[in-house]
Amino acid sequence: MDGQVVCTTAGRARAVHVRGRRGALVGDQLRDWLPAAGAFVLGVLVLKLKDWLKLAVDRTAAVVYRRLAGSALLRRTALRRYTVKLYERHARFSVSFRPDEHQAMDMASIYVPLRAATGFGTETEHQQAEITLRDCRRAVVLGAPGAGKTMLLRHTVLAWAHRRYRPELTPSRTWYDPRRRHRVVLGVCTDVPVLLPLHSVDLDTDDLIGHIVDHFAEHDFPNARTWVERALADGRLALYFDGLDEVPTAQRARIVHEVRRFLHAYDRCRMVVTCRIAVYRGEFADEAIPVVRVEEFDDRLIQRFLYGWPWPSTLEPDTVEQLLGALHDTPQLMPLARNPLLLTMIAYLYSYEYAGTGQALPHNRTDFYDQVTVSLLRDRQRDARFAQPVKRAALRRLALAAQDVPPDAYDRLAVPSEKVLSVLREVLERYGRPAESAEDMLGEIVDRSGLLLSLDNGERFQFAHLTLQEYLAAMALGDEPDMLLERYRRDPEVWRETVRLWCGAVTRDCSDVVREVLAADPLLAFQCLADAHVVDDALADGIVSDFHSRLVPDAPRSAQADAVVAAFGLVAADRRPRGLGVFALLCTTAETATAPERARLAVQALVATRSPRAARFLASRMTSSPDAQEALVALGDVAVGALREMRDELPLTLVARTLWMIRTPRAVLAMGGMLDELTTGESPEDSWHLAFLLADLLKDPEAAEAMRNLPRSLRVRRTWLSWSWVWEPYSESLPGLWLSSVPEMLVALLHEAARAGAAPPEATEPDPRLVMPLVLVEDVATRPGRLRLTADDLDAGLRSDLDALFGEEGATAQLLDRHGPGSLGRRLASHASPAAAPFSEAAARADLARRVAAAAGVPDVRVRVLQWLRPELCVRAVQVLMSKGIATRDAWESGSSLLKYDFATRLPVLLPFYFMLSVAPGAKTVAIVREGRLWGVQGWLSVVFLALSLGSAAFLLLGKVPLRRLWSWSRPVRAVRLAFWIWFVFAVPVTCLLALAAWWGTWKSLTVGLLCFAGVLWVARPMARRQALADLLDDELPLLIRLMDRQAPE
């Protein structure tokens, strides 16, 4: 028993011991893992604390920014954020029938510069709308529905933001922020844009300044009232008030009064108001604000728009060409395509209904509108709650109600929301649907189709285009011709287009309707023949015969005669037998030599058809009819195909001149193809003629873009010297153009023409970027060098004319003797004295400059080429010749002065030699510091070398701003001369000699040092010439290159 107790006690002791050891082991493990666990927990807490701290800092910064954004401390930061928000807001947009964000389109690619007209009658001026708004501090922009007024303002705002914020460029760092970011370069902040939709202005809640402040707050510039008030007083805002027609009628007078008050109170600010033509009643006529009318698209703008449209990736690459061809083959659709909104609908319809299917576009307006309404009411992205037939019936009844609005109503195109909902309820009840869902159906039509637009914040509604409304009203009366005629008798002007569309929409016999219309409006009856499907032949022939007898000129030309010509064009464009008969009648009339005035009207009627067959007929008569060329130009792209077909039967110069007058990208491509064929033939004169015309078109950006598509094989068609260097200074402004070898070929042909004594055709001006190197730069026969000109080289007549220009007898001789020909060139380019009346005109001054160039020994070929330039460029070219002489190709290619070009090319070669030379002084300095040896002479020289080198590098890297300030505060010539002397006369030789002293030790090391020193001197030798400083200060050739690049249209 005692033994058992002892064993039990010993077991317990062992167990306790084992547990103690285990506890000790666990304690040891805990002590080992505890620091790691603590470090882990601490790391998590640090990371979390970092996030909390960052969140707290961001929230604190946001609070401080919101409170102090308008203060002087954060004002420019707020403007940078405002600029970014403006860019993000307007860089992409959605059309009314494509509201989804993923379908938003890029503004830069799809926007087309609108054309605008100012003035009336003979004083009407036409130019780009952006240029008009830039030149006018105040303007009222008017346009039809869908003309692009809002897009014009949005693009203007985007252009302002994009000049300061360029996210497409590579992000950059700054000294205060090492992160790569897209920076906003504000510069001088003037004309800060504010795009304010007037329908959102509520004067009961706040004044106009308050709404402007809210606009800034919405674009990340809070608390901006103080800044806005000061900017308004200083004239630093550009206020764009959009949509005066969208303001509720009851509030429009108050809004107009407030805007007029702004016009008077802040007359230094730019202000623009947009409105529909039908609504504007001259509210701002008393302020004498110019009225800018947005014009329709022409053929070039239509083509540019379609090339920028985001076509589905599944379509063929030539989709745009197919659609353009379809539009040219369908003359009745071309007037619709001239409205931006309807062109957008055409592109949308073609994208999803016709492209790639082999189907042709509708041949008349009624079929097109039918397809548009069907396609736009079919929502491809979301399930529709209301069936398409119900919505079509509702739109027809609503269009009929809009057409029935009295003509004397203030805005008869807009229907009140109560009337719209009443019509929709009637339609829903007729189709057995609950009338309470009228608002839901209205929202679905407005938000998803784009056929109906909301105005006045939902108080009124209007169809996207008037012709859509007229078409739907005609469809509503499809089975009721008597109701149509009754409405026409009551208001002929309002219902005339609806009558035409009704004739094209129904398949029944329209003879009775046309006969009754003939008694009231014969011209409308004639137009109906182009649309109607079934009309009695005798009635139709009588109408055509009657109007053919009216095809006689008036003196003076009346609007009625123009209407008759346009009606003939409509009927003759029809592909049915009646249209073909009228087309043949017009062709016969155009060939009648006994009645030239009547033949001219027939030609104009053929132009109005906008058909390829009319182009072929007119092209065949170019040599016999004086009006054929002008008519083909009016046809635009439609005539290009006919001219290409007839070029073997017509003089090439005539065909080329006509294509040059058309000036569309298709015409440019046709001219390039002709030139490609001629370069292998035996017609150098024709090649030169085409080269002159293409060189003139190169100034047009769209033509230059088309030239990029010319075949690359043009480069190898001749064995001339390569001229690819000519376009090098402009490779950034028109990147990729040199790939097509167009500039190279044109310059080569122009050079040949100049040597042969050929001159540009009348009214053409070859691009000066191609002509100027023929004057200023070396070629095979001419070596570069300066011109020598003394007073003895001038004949008495030239010396007398120059003295008269300078206003002092003997001034020319004194100028040449004291300062040389360079000063004479600069005086020629400066303004003439008041007494120099014969040379006050630019042409007379250019003629004098050419005479001076000839007297200075400039070859005759170059003097002849000077005549191809505009007078002001001719004088500038002579100035460069007098100062620099014949330039080298390197100077032209670099686009900078020769010294700057040499420095940029030699610096990468100079630096390796310099670094090799610094090896010995660097090694000696390191050894002295590490081993504690005596400095000695070599040691001190090495330290001085390194100090000078590091100081120079620090000055270059860190002293850019002080250097710029020094140069701007002092005279530039003195600053450049000082910097030049410091670097090339003192810094480079002294540091190299100091480094060479460190190489002294053995003959081998000294030889290596001497070789490095010789390399530095060999590379830097051109920089030490006496003429180098003059070359550095002379910037005339680079300035001329930049001047020509800026003058090229954008």
TORMI-888114 format. One record per residue (C-alpha): residue in one letter; x, y, z. Coordinates in steps of 0.2 Angstrom, whole numbers, plus 2048, in hexadecimal, padded with zeros to 3 digits. Each point is the difference from the previous one (the first is absolute). Example, Ala and Ser with C-alpha at 12.3 -4.5 7.8 and 13.67 -1.06 7.14 Angstrom:
<sites>
A83E7EA827
S8068117FD
</sites>
This chain:
<sites>
M800800800
D80E80C805
G8097FB7F0
Q7F18047F6
V7FF811808
V8128037FC
C7FD7FB7EE
T7F180B7FF
T80980E808
A80F7FE7F4
G7F47FF7F1
R7F8810805
A811808802
R8057FA7EF
A7F08067F9
V802811808
H8128017FA
V7FA7FB7EE
R7F280D801
G80D80D807
R80C7FC7F1
R7F28017F4
G7FA811808
A8128067FF
L8017FB7EE
V7EF8087FC
G806810809
D8108007F6
Q7F67FE7F0
L7F480E806
R80F80B804
D8077FC7EE
W7F08037F7
L7FA80F80A
P80B80D7F8
A7FB7F97EF
A7EE800804
G802812808
A8098067F0
F7F27F87F5
V7F380980A
L80A810801
G8027FF7ED
V7ED7FE7FD
L7FD80E80C
V80C80B7F7
L7F97FC7EF
K7EE803807
L806810808
K8088057F0
D7EF7FE7F7
W7F780980E
L80D80E800
K7FF8017ED
L7ED800801
A80180E80E
V80C80A7F6
D7F57FE7F0
R7F180580A
T80880F808
A8088057EF
A7EE7FF7F8
V7F980B80E
V80D80C7FE
Y7FF8007EE
R7ED803800
R80280F80C
L80F8087F8
A7FE7FB7ED
G7FB8127FB
S80E80880B
A8108067F9
L80A7F2807
L7F67F27F7
R7F98097F1
R80B7F97F3
T7FF7EF807
A7ED8017FF
L8018067EE
R80B7F17FC
R7F27F5807
Y7F38097F7
T80A7FE7EF
V8017ED803
K7ED7FF804
L7FC80A7F0
Y80A7F57F6
E7F97F0807
R7EE8077FE
H8018057EE
A80D7F47F9
R7F37F37FD
F7ED8027FC
S7F17F67FC
V7F28037F3
S7EE800805
F7FD7EF7F9
R8107F9807
P7FF805813
D80A7F2807
E812804807
H8087F27F7
Q7FA8067F0
A807812803
M80A8077F1
D810809800
M7FE8137FD
A8118027F8
S7FD7F27F3
I7EE8047FB
Y7FE813801
V8008097F0
P8048137FF
L7F08087FC
R7FE80E7F3
A7F8810805
A7F980F7F7
T800812807
G7F780F7F8
F7F38007F3
G7FE8027ED
T8108057F7
E809803811
T7FE7EE805
E8117F8806
H8037EE801
Q80D7F880B
Q8037F380E
A7F480280E
E80E7FE80D
I80A80E7F7
T7F180B800
L7FD7FE813
R813803803
D7FF8107F7
C7F0806808
R7FF804812
R7ED8007FF
A7F57F57F5
V7EF7F87FE
V8017EF7F8
L7F17FB7F6
G7FC7F07F8
A7F37F37FB
P7FC7F180C
G80E7F47FF
A80C80D7F8
G80E7FD80D
K7FE81080B
T8037F7811
M80E7F67F8
L80880F7FA
L801807812
R8057F0807
H80F7FE7F4
T805812804
V8017FC812
L8097F07FD
A80D8097F5
W80380C80E
A8037F280C
H80A7F67F4
R80D80E7FD
R8047FF813
Y7FD7ED804
R8077F37F4
P7FC7EF807
E8057F77F0
L813805803
T80C7F780B
P7FE804812
S80E80A808
R808803810
T805811809
W80C80480D
Y7F380180D
D7F67F07FB
P80A7F17FA
R7F07F77FB
R7FD8007ED
R7F080A7FD
H7F78097F2
R803812804
V7F580F7FE
V80A80E7F8
L7F480F804
G80C80E7F9
V7F68117FF
C7EF7FB805
T7F480B7F5
D7EF7FC7F9
V7FD7F280D
P7F17F87F8
V7EF7FE809
L7F37F67F6
L7EF803808
P7F07F87F9
L7F380E802
H7F27F3803
S8087FC811
V801812806
D7F380480D
L800812805
D7F47FD80E
T80E7F680A
D80F80A7FB
D80780D7F4
L80A7FD7F1
I811802809
G7FA7F280D
H7FC7F47F2
I8128047F9
V8077FC811
D7F67F0801
H8077FB7EF
F812802806
A7FB7F6810
E7F97F27F5
H8118007F7
D80B7FE810
F802813803
P7F6803810
N7FE810809
A80480A7F1
R7F580F802
T80D80D805
W80B7FA7F1
V7F18007F4
E7FC811804
R8118067FE
A8037F77F0
L7EF8077F9
A806811804
D8117FD7F8
G7F97F87F0
R8087EF803
L7F17F67FD
A7F87F97F0
L7ED7FE803
Y7F77F47F4
F7ED801803
D7F97F17F7
G7EE7FD7FB
L7F6810801
D7F27F77F7
E8007F380E
V7FB80C80D
P7EE7FF806
T7F680D7F6
A7FA808811
Q812802806
R8088057EF
A7FE813803
R808800811
I80F7F57F9
V80280C7F2
H80080F80B
E80D7F880C
V80B7FB7F1
R7FF8127F9
R804807811
F8107F5800
L8048067EF
H801812806
A8077FD812
Y80E7F57FA
D8048067EF
R8127FA800
C7FA7EE801
R7FD7F57F1
M7EE7FB7FE
V7F77F57F4
V7ED7FB800
T7F97F27F5
C7EE7FF7FA
R7F67F87F3
I7FC80B7F1
A7ED7FD801
V800806812
Y80C80F800
R7F78117FF
G80F80C800
E801801813
F8128067FF
A7FE80B7F1
D80181080B
E8127FB806
A8067FE7EE
I8067EF803
P8057F77EF
V7F47F17FB
V80A7F17FB
R7F57F37F6
V8067EE800
E8007F97EE
E7FD7EF7F9
F80D7F37FD
D8088007EF
D8077F07F7
R811802809
L7F9802811
I7F47F17FD
Q80F7F57FB
R80A80680F
F7F27FC80C
L7FE7EF7F9
Y8127FC801
G800804813
W7F07F6803
P8037F180C
W7FB7F37F4
P7FF7EE807
S8107F67FF
T7F77F27F6
L7FD80B7F1
E80B8027F0
P80E80D800
D7F88087F1
T7EF803809
V8028137FF
E8037FF7ED
Q7F17F57FE
L7F580B809
L8068107F7
G7FD7F77F0
A7EF7FB805
L7FC812805
H8068067EF
D7F57F37F7
T7F180680B
P7FF8137FC
Q7F080280B
L80A7FB810
M80E80C7FD
P7F680F807
L7FC7F6810
A8137FC802
R804812801
N7F8802811
P80B7F980D
L7F27F780A
L7F97F87F1
L8117FB7FA
T8037F8811
M7F07F67FD
I8057FB7EF
A8117FA807
Y7F77F680E
L7F47F97F4
Y80D7FA7F4
S80B7F980E
Y7F27F4806
E7F57FD7F2
Y8088027EF
A8137FE802
G8067EF7FA
T7EF7FA7FB
G8018047EE
Q7F080A802
A7FF8127F8
L7FB80F80A
P7EE8077FD
H7FE8097F0
N7F580E806
R7FC80A810
T7F07F6805
D8097EF800
F80F80780A
Y7F480880D
D7F77EF801
Q8107F7803
V80780D80C
T7F07FF80B
V8007ED800
S8127FF804
L80180D80E
L7F07F9809
R8097EF800
D80A800810
R80F7F47FE
Q806802811
R7F17FF80B
D7EF7F8800
A7F280C7FB
R7F180180A
F7F58067F2
A7FE7F87EF
Q8078097F1
P7EF8017F7
V7F980980F
K80E80D801
R8008037ED
A7ED803800
A80380C80F
L80D8097F7
R7F58027F0
R7F280780A
L80B80C80A
A8088067EF
L7EF8047F9
A7FC809810
A81080A7FE
Q7FC8047EE
D7EF807805
V80780D80C
P7FB8117F9
P80D8087F6
D80081080A
A8057F7810
Y810806808
D8097EF7FE
R7F57F57F6
L80C7F27FF
A8007FC812
V7F07F8808
P7FC802812
S8027F180B
E7ED800804
K7FC7FE7EE
V80D7F27FD
L7FA7F680F
S7EE8027FA
V8047F97EF
L80A7F2807
R7F17FB80C
E7F57FF7F0
V80B7F57F7
L8037F580F
E7ED7FE803
R7FE7FC7ED
Y80D7F2802
G7F87F9810
R80E80680B
P7FD80A811
A8008137FD
E80A802810
S8107FA7F8
A80080F7F4
E80F80880A
D80A7F0800
M7FE7FE7ED
L8048127FD
G8107FE80A
E8057F07F6
I7FD8097F0
V80B80F805
D80E7F7809
R8027F17F4
S7FC8067EF
G8058127FE
L7F18037F4
L7F880C80D
L80A80D80A
S7FB807811
L800813801
D7FE80C80E
N8057F380D
G7F27F57FB
E7F280D7FD
R8007FE7ED
F8057F37F3
Q8068027EF
F8057F37F2
A8137FF7FC
H7FD8077EF
L7F28097F8
T8007F47F1
L7FE7F180C
Q7F0809807
E7FA8037EE
Y8037EE7FB
L7F77F980F
A7F180C7FE
A7FF7FA7EE
M7FF7EE805
A7F380480D
L7F58077F1
G8057F17F4
D7EE7FB7FE
E7F8811801
P80580A7F0
D7F180C803
M806804811
L8118047F9
L7FA80B7F3
E7F580980C
R80F80480B
Y80A8057F1
R7F280D7FB
R800807811
D813802801
P8097FD7F0
E812805807
V7FF7F480F
W7F97F17F6
R8098017F0
E80E7F4805
T7F47F5808
V7F77FE7F0
R8107FB7F7
L8047F380D
W7EE7FA7FF
C8027FD7EE
G80F7F6803
A7FA7F680F
V7F07F97F8
T7FE7F47F2
R7EF8067FA
D7FD80B7F1
C805811804
S7F98087F0
D7F1809809
V80B80880E
V80D8057F3
R7F28077F5
E7F980B80E
V811806806
L8048057EE
A7F280C800
A80780980F
D8137FD7FF
P8077F97F0
L8117FF806
L7FB7F580E
A7F77F57F4
F80F7FE7F6
Q80B7FC80F
C7F37F2805
L8047F77EF
A8117FC808
D7F77F780F
A7F07F97FA
H7FF7EE7FB
V7F18017F5
V7FA80F7F6
D7F78017F0
D80C8017F2
A7F780E7F6
L7FF80B810
A8137FD803
D8058037EE
G7F6810800
I808807810
V8127FC7F9
S7FC8087F0
D7F9810808
F80F80180B
H80C7FD7F2
S7F980F7F7
R80380A810
L8137FB800
V8058117FA
P80B80D808
D7F980F80A
A808811801
P80580180E
R8007EE806
S7F27FD80B
A7FD7F380E
Q7F27F97F5
A80C7FB7F3
D80C7F880C
A7F17F6807
V7FC7FA7EF
V8127FA7FD
A8007F7811
A7EF7F87FB
F8077FA7F0
G80F7F8809
L7F47F780C
V7F67F87F2
A80F7FC7F5
A8097F780E
D7F27F4801
R8057EF7F9
R7EF7FB7FA
P7FB8037EE
R7F9811803
G810806808
L80A7F97F2
G7F58097F3
V802810809
F8137FD801
A8017FD7ED
L7F68107FD
L80D80A80B
C80E7F97F6
T7F98057F0
T7FC811806
A812802806
E8077FC7EF
T7F580D7F8
A80D80D7F9
T7F280C7FA
A7FA804811
P81080180C
E7F780880E
R7F37F2800
A80E7F37FE
R808808810
L7F07FD80A
A7FF7EE7FA
V8127FD805
Q7FC807812
A7F17F4800
L80C7F27FC
V80B80580F
A7F180080B
T7FD7EE7FD
R8117FC809
S8017F07F5
P80F7F77F8
R7F78007F0
A7FF813800
A812800804
R8057F57F1
F7F580A7F4
L808811806
A8127F87FF
S7FD7FB7EE
R7FC8137FC
M80E808809
T8098057F0
S7F08077F7
S7F680780F
P80780F80A
D7F57FC80F
A8047ED801
Q81080380B
E7F780B80C
A7F27F3801
L80C7F2803
V80880A80E
A7EF802808
L7FC7EE7FF
G8107FD80B
D8047EE804
V7F27FA7F4
A80B8067F1
V8107F8805
G7FC7EF7F9
A7FA8087F0
L81080A7FE
R80A7F0803
E7F77F77F2
M80180E7F4
R813805803
D8067F77F0
E7F38097F5
L803812808
P81080B802
L8097FB80F
T802811806
L7ED8037FF
V7FC7F180A
A80E80480D
R7FA812802
T7EE7FA803
L8057F480D
W80B80D808
M7F080B801
I7F67F2808
R80E7FF80E
T7F87F1809
P80B7F1806
R7F97F57F2
A80580D7F3
V812800808
L8017EE7FE
A7FB8017EE
M80D80D7FC
G80D7F5809
G7FB7F17F5
M80280B7F1
L811806805
D8067EE804
E7FC7FB7EE
L8088107F9
T8117FE809
T8037F17F4
G7FB8087F0
E80780E7F5
S7F580E806
P80B80B80C
E7F680F7FD
D7F07F7806
S8097F980F
W806811805
H7EE8077FE
L7FA7F280B
A80E80380D
F7FC813801
L7EE7FC803
L8037F280D
A80D80C809
D7F380D801
L7F47F3808
L80D7FB80D
K7FC80F80A
D7EE7F8803
P8017F480F
E7F37F57F9
A8097FF7EF
A8117FD809
E7F77F2809
A7FA7F87F0
M8118017F9
R8067F480D
N7F67F37F7
L8088027EF
P80B7F17FB
R8117FE807
S8067FB7EF
L8018127FB
R811801809
V8097F57F3
R7F88067F0
R80E80C7FC
T813800803
W802811807
L80A804810
S7F67FD810
W7F780F806
S7F97F8810
W80A80C80B
V7F480E7FA
W7F17FB80C
E80B7FC80F
P7FD810809
Y7ED7FD7FE
S7FF7EE805
E7F8804810
S7F280B7F9
L7FC7F37F3
P8077F0806
G8007F17F4
L7FE80B7F0
W8127FC7FB
L7FC7ED800
S7F58037F0
S80F8097F8
V7F580E7FA
P80B80F806
E80F7F87F9
M7F87FD7EF
L7F88117FF
V810809804
A8097F77F3
L7F38047F3
L800812806
H8138017FE
E7FF7F97EF
A7F380D7FB
A80A80E807
R80F7FB7F6
A7F67FF7F1
G7F8811803
A7EE7FA803
A7F580B80B
P7F17FB80B
P7EF8007F9
E7F580F802
A7F9802812
T80B7F3807
E80D80280E
P80B7F0803
D8027FD813
P80F80B805
R8067F180B
L8057F87EF
V8058107F7
M80B80780D
P80E7F3800
L8018027ED
V805812804
L80B7FF810
V8087EF800
E80E7F87F7
D7FD7F47F1
V80B7F77F4
A8058107F6
T80280C80F
R80C7FF80E
P7FB808811
G809810803
R7FD812805
L7FB80D7F3
R80B80F7FC
L7F88117FC
T8088117FF
A7F98107FB
D8097FE7EF
D7F67F17FC
L7F080A800
D7FB8097F0
A7FA812801
G7EE7FC7FF
L8007F380E
R80B80B80B
S7F480E7FE
D7F17F6804
L8087F9810
D804812805
A7EE8057FD
L7FB7F180B
F80B80580E
G7FC8127FF
E8118077FE
E80C8027F1
G80F7F6801
A7F97F580F
T8037F07F6
A8128037FD
Q803804812
L7F77F1806
L8097F47F5
D811808804
R7FE800813
H7F57F0803
G8007F67F1
P7F27F77F6
G7F87F980F
S7FB811807
L7F98047EF
G7F57F1800
R7F9804811
R7FC8127FB
L7F77F97F1
A7F57F580B
S7FD80F80C
H7F280D7FD
A80480D7F3
S802812803
P7F080C7FE
A8088077F1
A8027F07F7
A7EF8017F8
P8047F57F0
F8067F280C
S7F180080C
E7F87F17F8
A8077EF804
A8017FB7EE
A80B80F7FC
R80B7FC80F
A8027EE7FB
D8058057EE
L80D80B807
A8067F180B
R8027F57F1
R80A80D7F7
V80C80180F
A8027ED800
A8048007EE
A80D80E803
A8087F680E
G8037F17F4
V7F27F5805
P7FD7F47F1
D7F28047F4
V7F77F0804
R7FF805812
V7FA8127FB
R7F27F87F5
V7FB7F580F
L7FF81080B
Q7F18057F4
W7F67F1806
L7FF807812
R7F580C808
P807811801
E803800813
L8097EF7FF
C80A8057F1
V80780F80A
R8047F480F
A8097F47F4
V80B80E7F9
Q803805812
V8077EF804
L80A7FF7F0
M808811804
S8047FB812
K8057ED7FE
G8027FD7ED
I7FC7EF7F9
A7FD7F580F
T8057EE803
R7F47F1800
D8057FD812
A7FA811805
W7F07FE7F8
E7FC7EE806
S804805812
G7F480F800
S80C80A80B
S81080A7FE
L80F7F67FA
L80A802810
K7F17F980A
Y7FF7F27F4
D8137FC801
F7FF801813
A7F27F4801
T8097F47F5
R811802807
L7FC800813
P7FD7EC800
V8127FE7F9
L80780D80B
L7FA7F9811
P8097EF7FE
F8118087FD
Y7FD80C80E
F7FB7F280C
M8107F67FB
L80A80F803
S7F9802812
V8057EE805
A812805806
P7FB80F80A
G7F27F6808
A80B7F1804
K80D80C808
T7F380980B
V7F97EF806
A8117F9804
I80581080A
V7F080080A
R8017ED804
E8127FE803
G803811808
R80F8047F5
L8078127FD
W7F680A7F4
G80E8067F5
V7FE80A7F1
Q7F77F37F6
G7F47FD80E
W7FB812801
L7FE8017ED
S7F57F1801
V7F580780D
V7FE8107F7
F7FC7F77F0
L7F27F6809
A7F980F808
L7FF80A7EF
S7F87F17F8
L7F37FC80D
G7FD813802
S7FD8017ED
A7F47F1801
A7F780780F
F7FE8117F7
L7F97F87F1
L7F47F4809
L7FA80C80E
G8038117FA
K7F48007F1
V7F480C808
P80D80D805
L8087FF7EF
R7F08037F8
R7FC80F80B
L8128067FD
W7FD8007ED
S7EF808801
W80680E80C
S8108047F6
R8028037EE
P7FF7EF7F7
V80F8027F5
R80B80480F
A7FA7F180A
V8037F47F1
R8118087FD
L8047FE813
A7FA7EE801
F8097FC7EF
W811807807
I7FE7F7811
W7FD7EF7F8
F80B7FF7F0
V80E80C805
F8027FD812
A7F87F0807
V8047F37F3
P8138057FE
V804803812
T7F77F0807
C8097F67F2
L811807804
L7FD7FC813
A7FB7EF7FC
L80F7FD7F4
A80C80580F
A7F87F280A
W8067F47F2
W812805802
G80A7F1807
T8067F47F3
W8018027ED
K7F27F47FE
S7F480980B
L8058107F8
T7FD7FA7EF
V7EE7FA805
G7FC811807
L8078097F1
L7F57F57F5
C7F080480A
F805812800
A8028007ED
G7EF7F87FF
V7F880D80A
L80880E7F6
W7FC7F77EF
V7ED7FF805
A7FF811807
R80B8097F3
P7F18067F5
M7F8808810
A81080C802
R7FF8087EF
R7FE813800
Q7F07FD7F5
A7F97F480C
L7F980E80B
A7F88097F2
D7F87F07FA
L7FA7FD812
L7F8812800
D7F97FE7EF
D7EF7F8800
E7F98067F0
L7FF7EF7F6
P7F77F780F
L7F480F802
L7FB7FF7EE
I7FE7ED801
R7F4802810
L7F780F7F7
M7FC7F57F1
D7FA7F280C
R7F580B809
Q7F88087F1
A7FB7EE7FA
P7ED7FE803
E7FC7F580F
</sites>
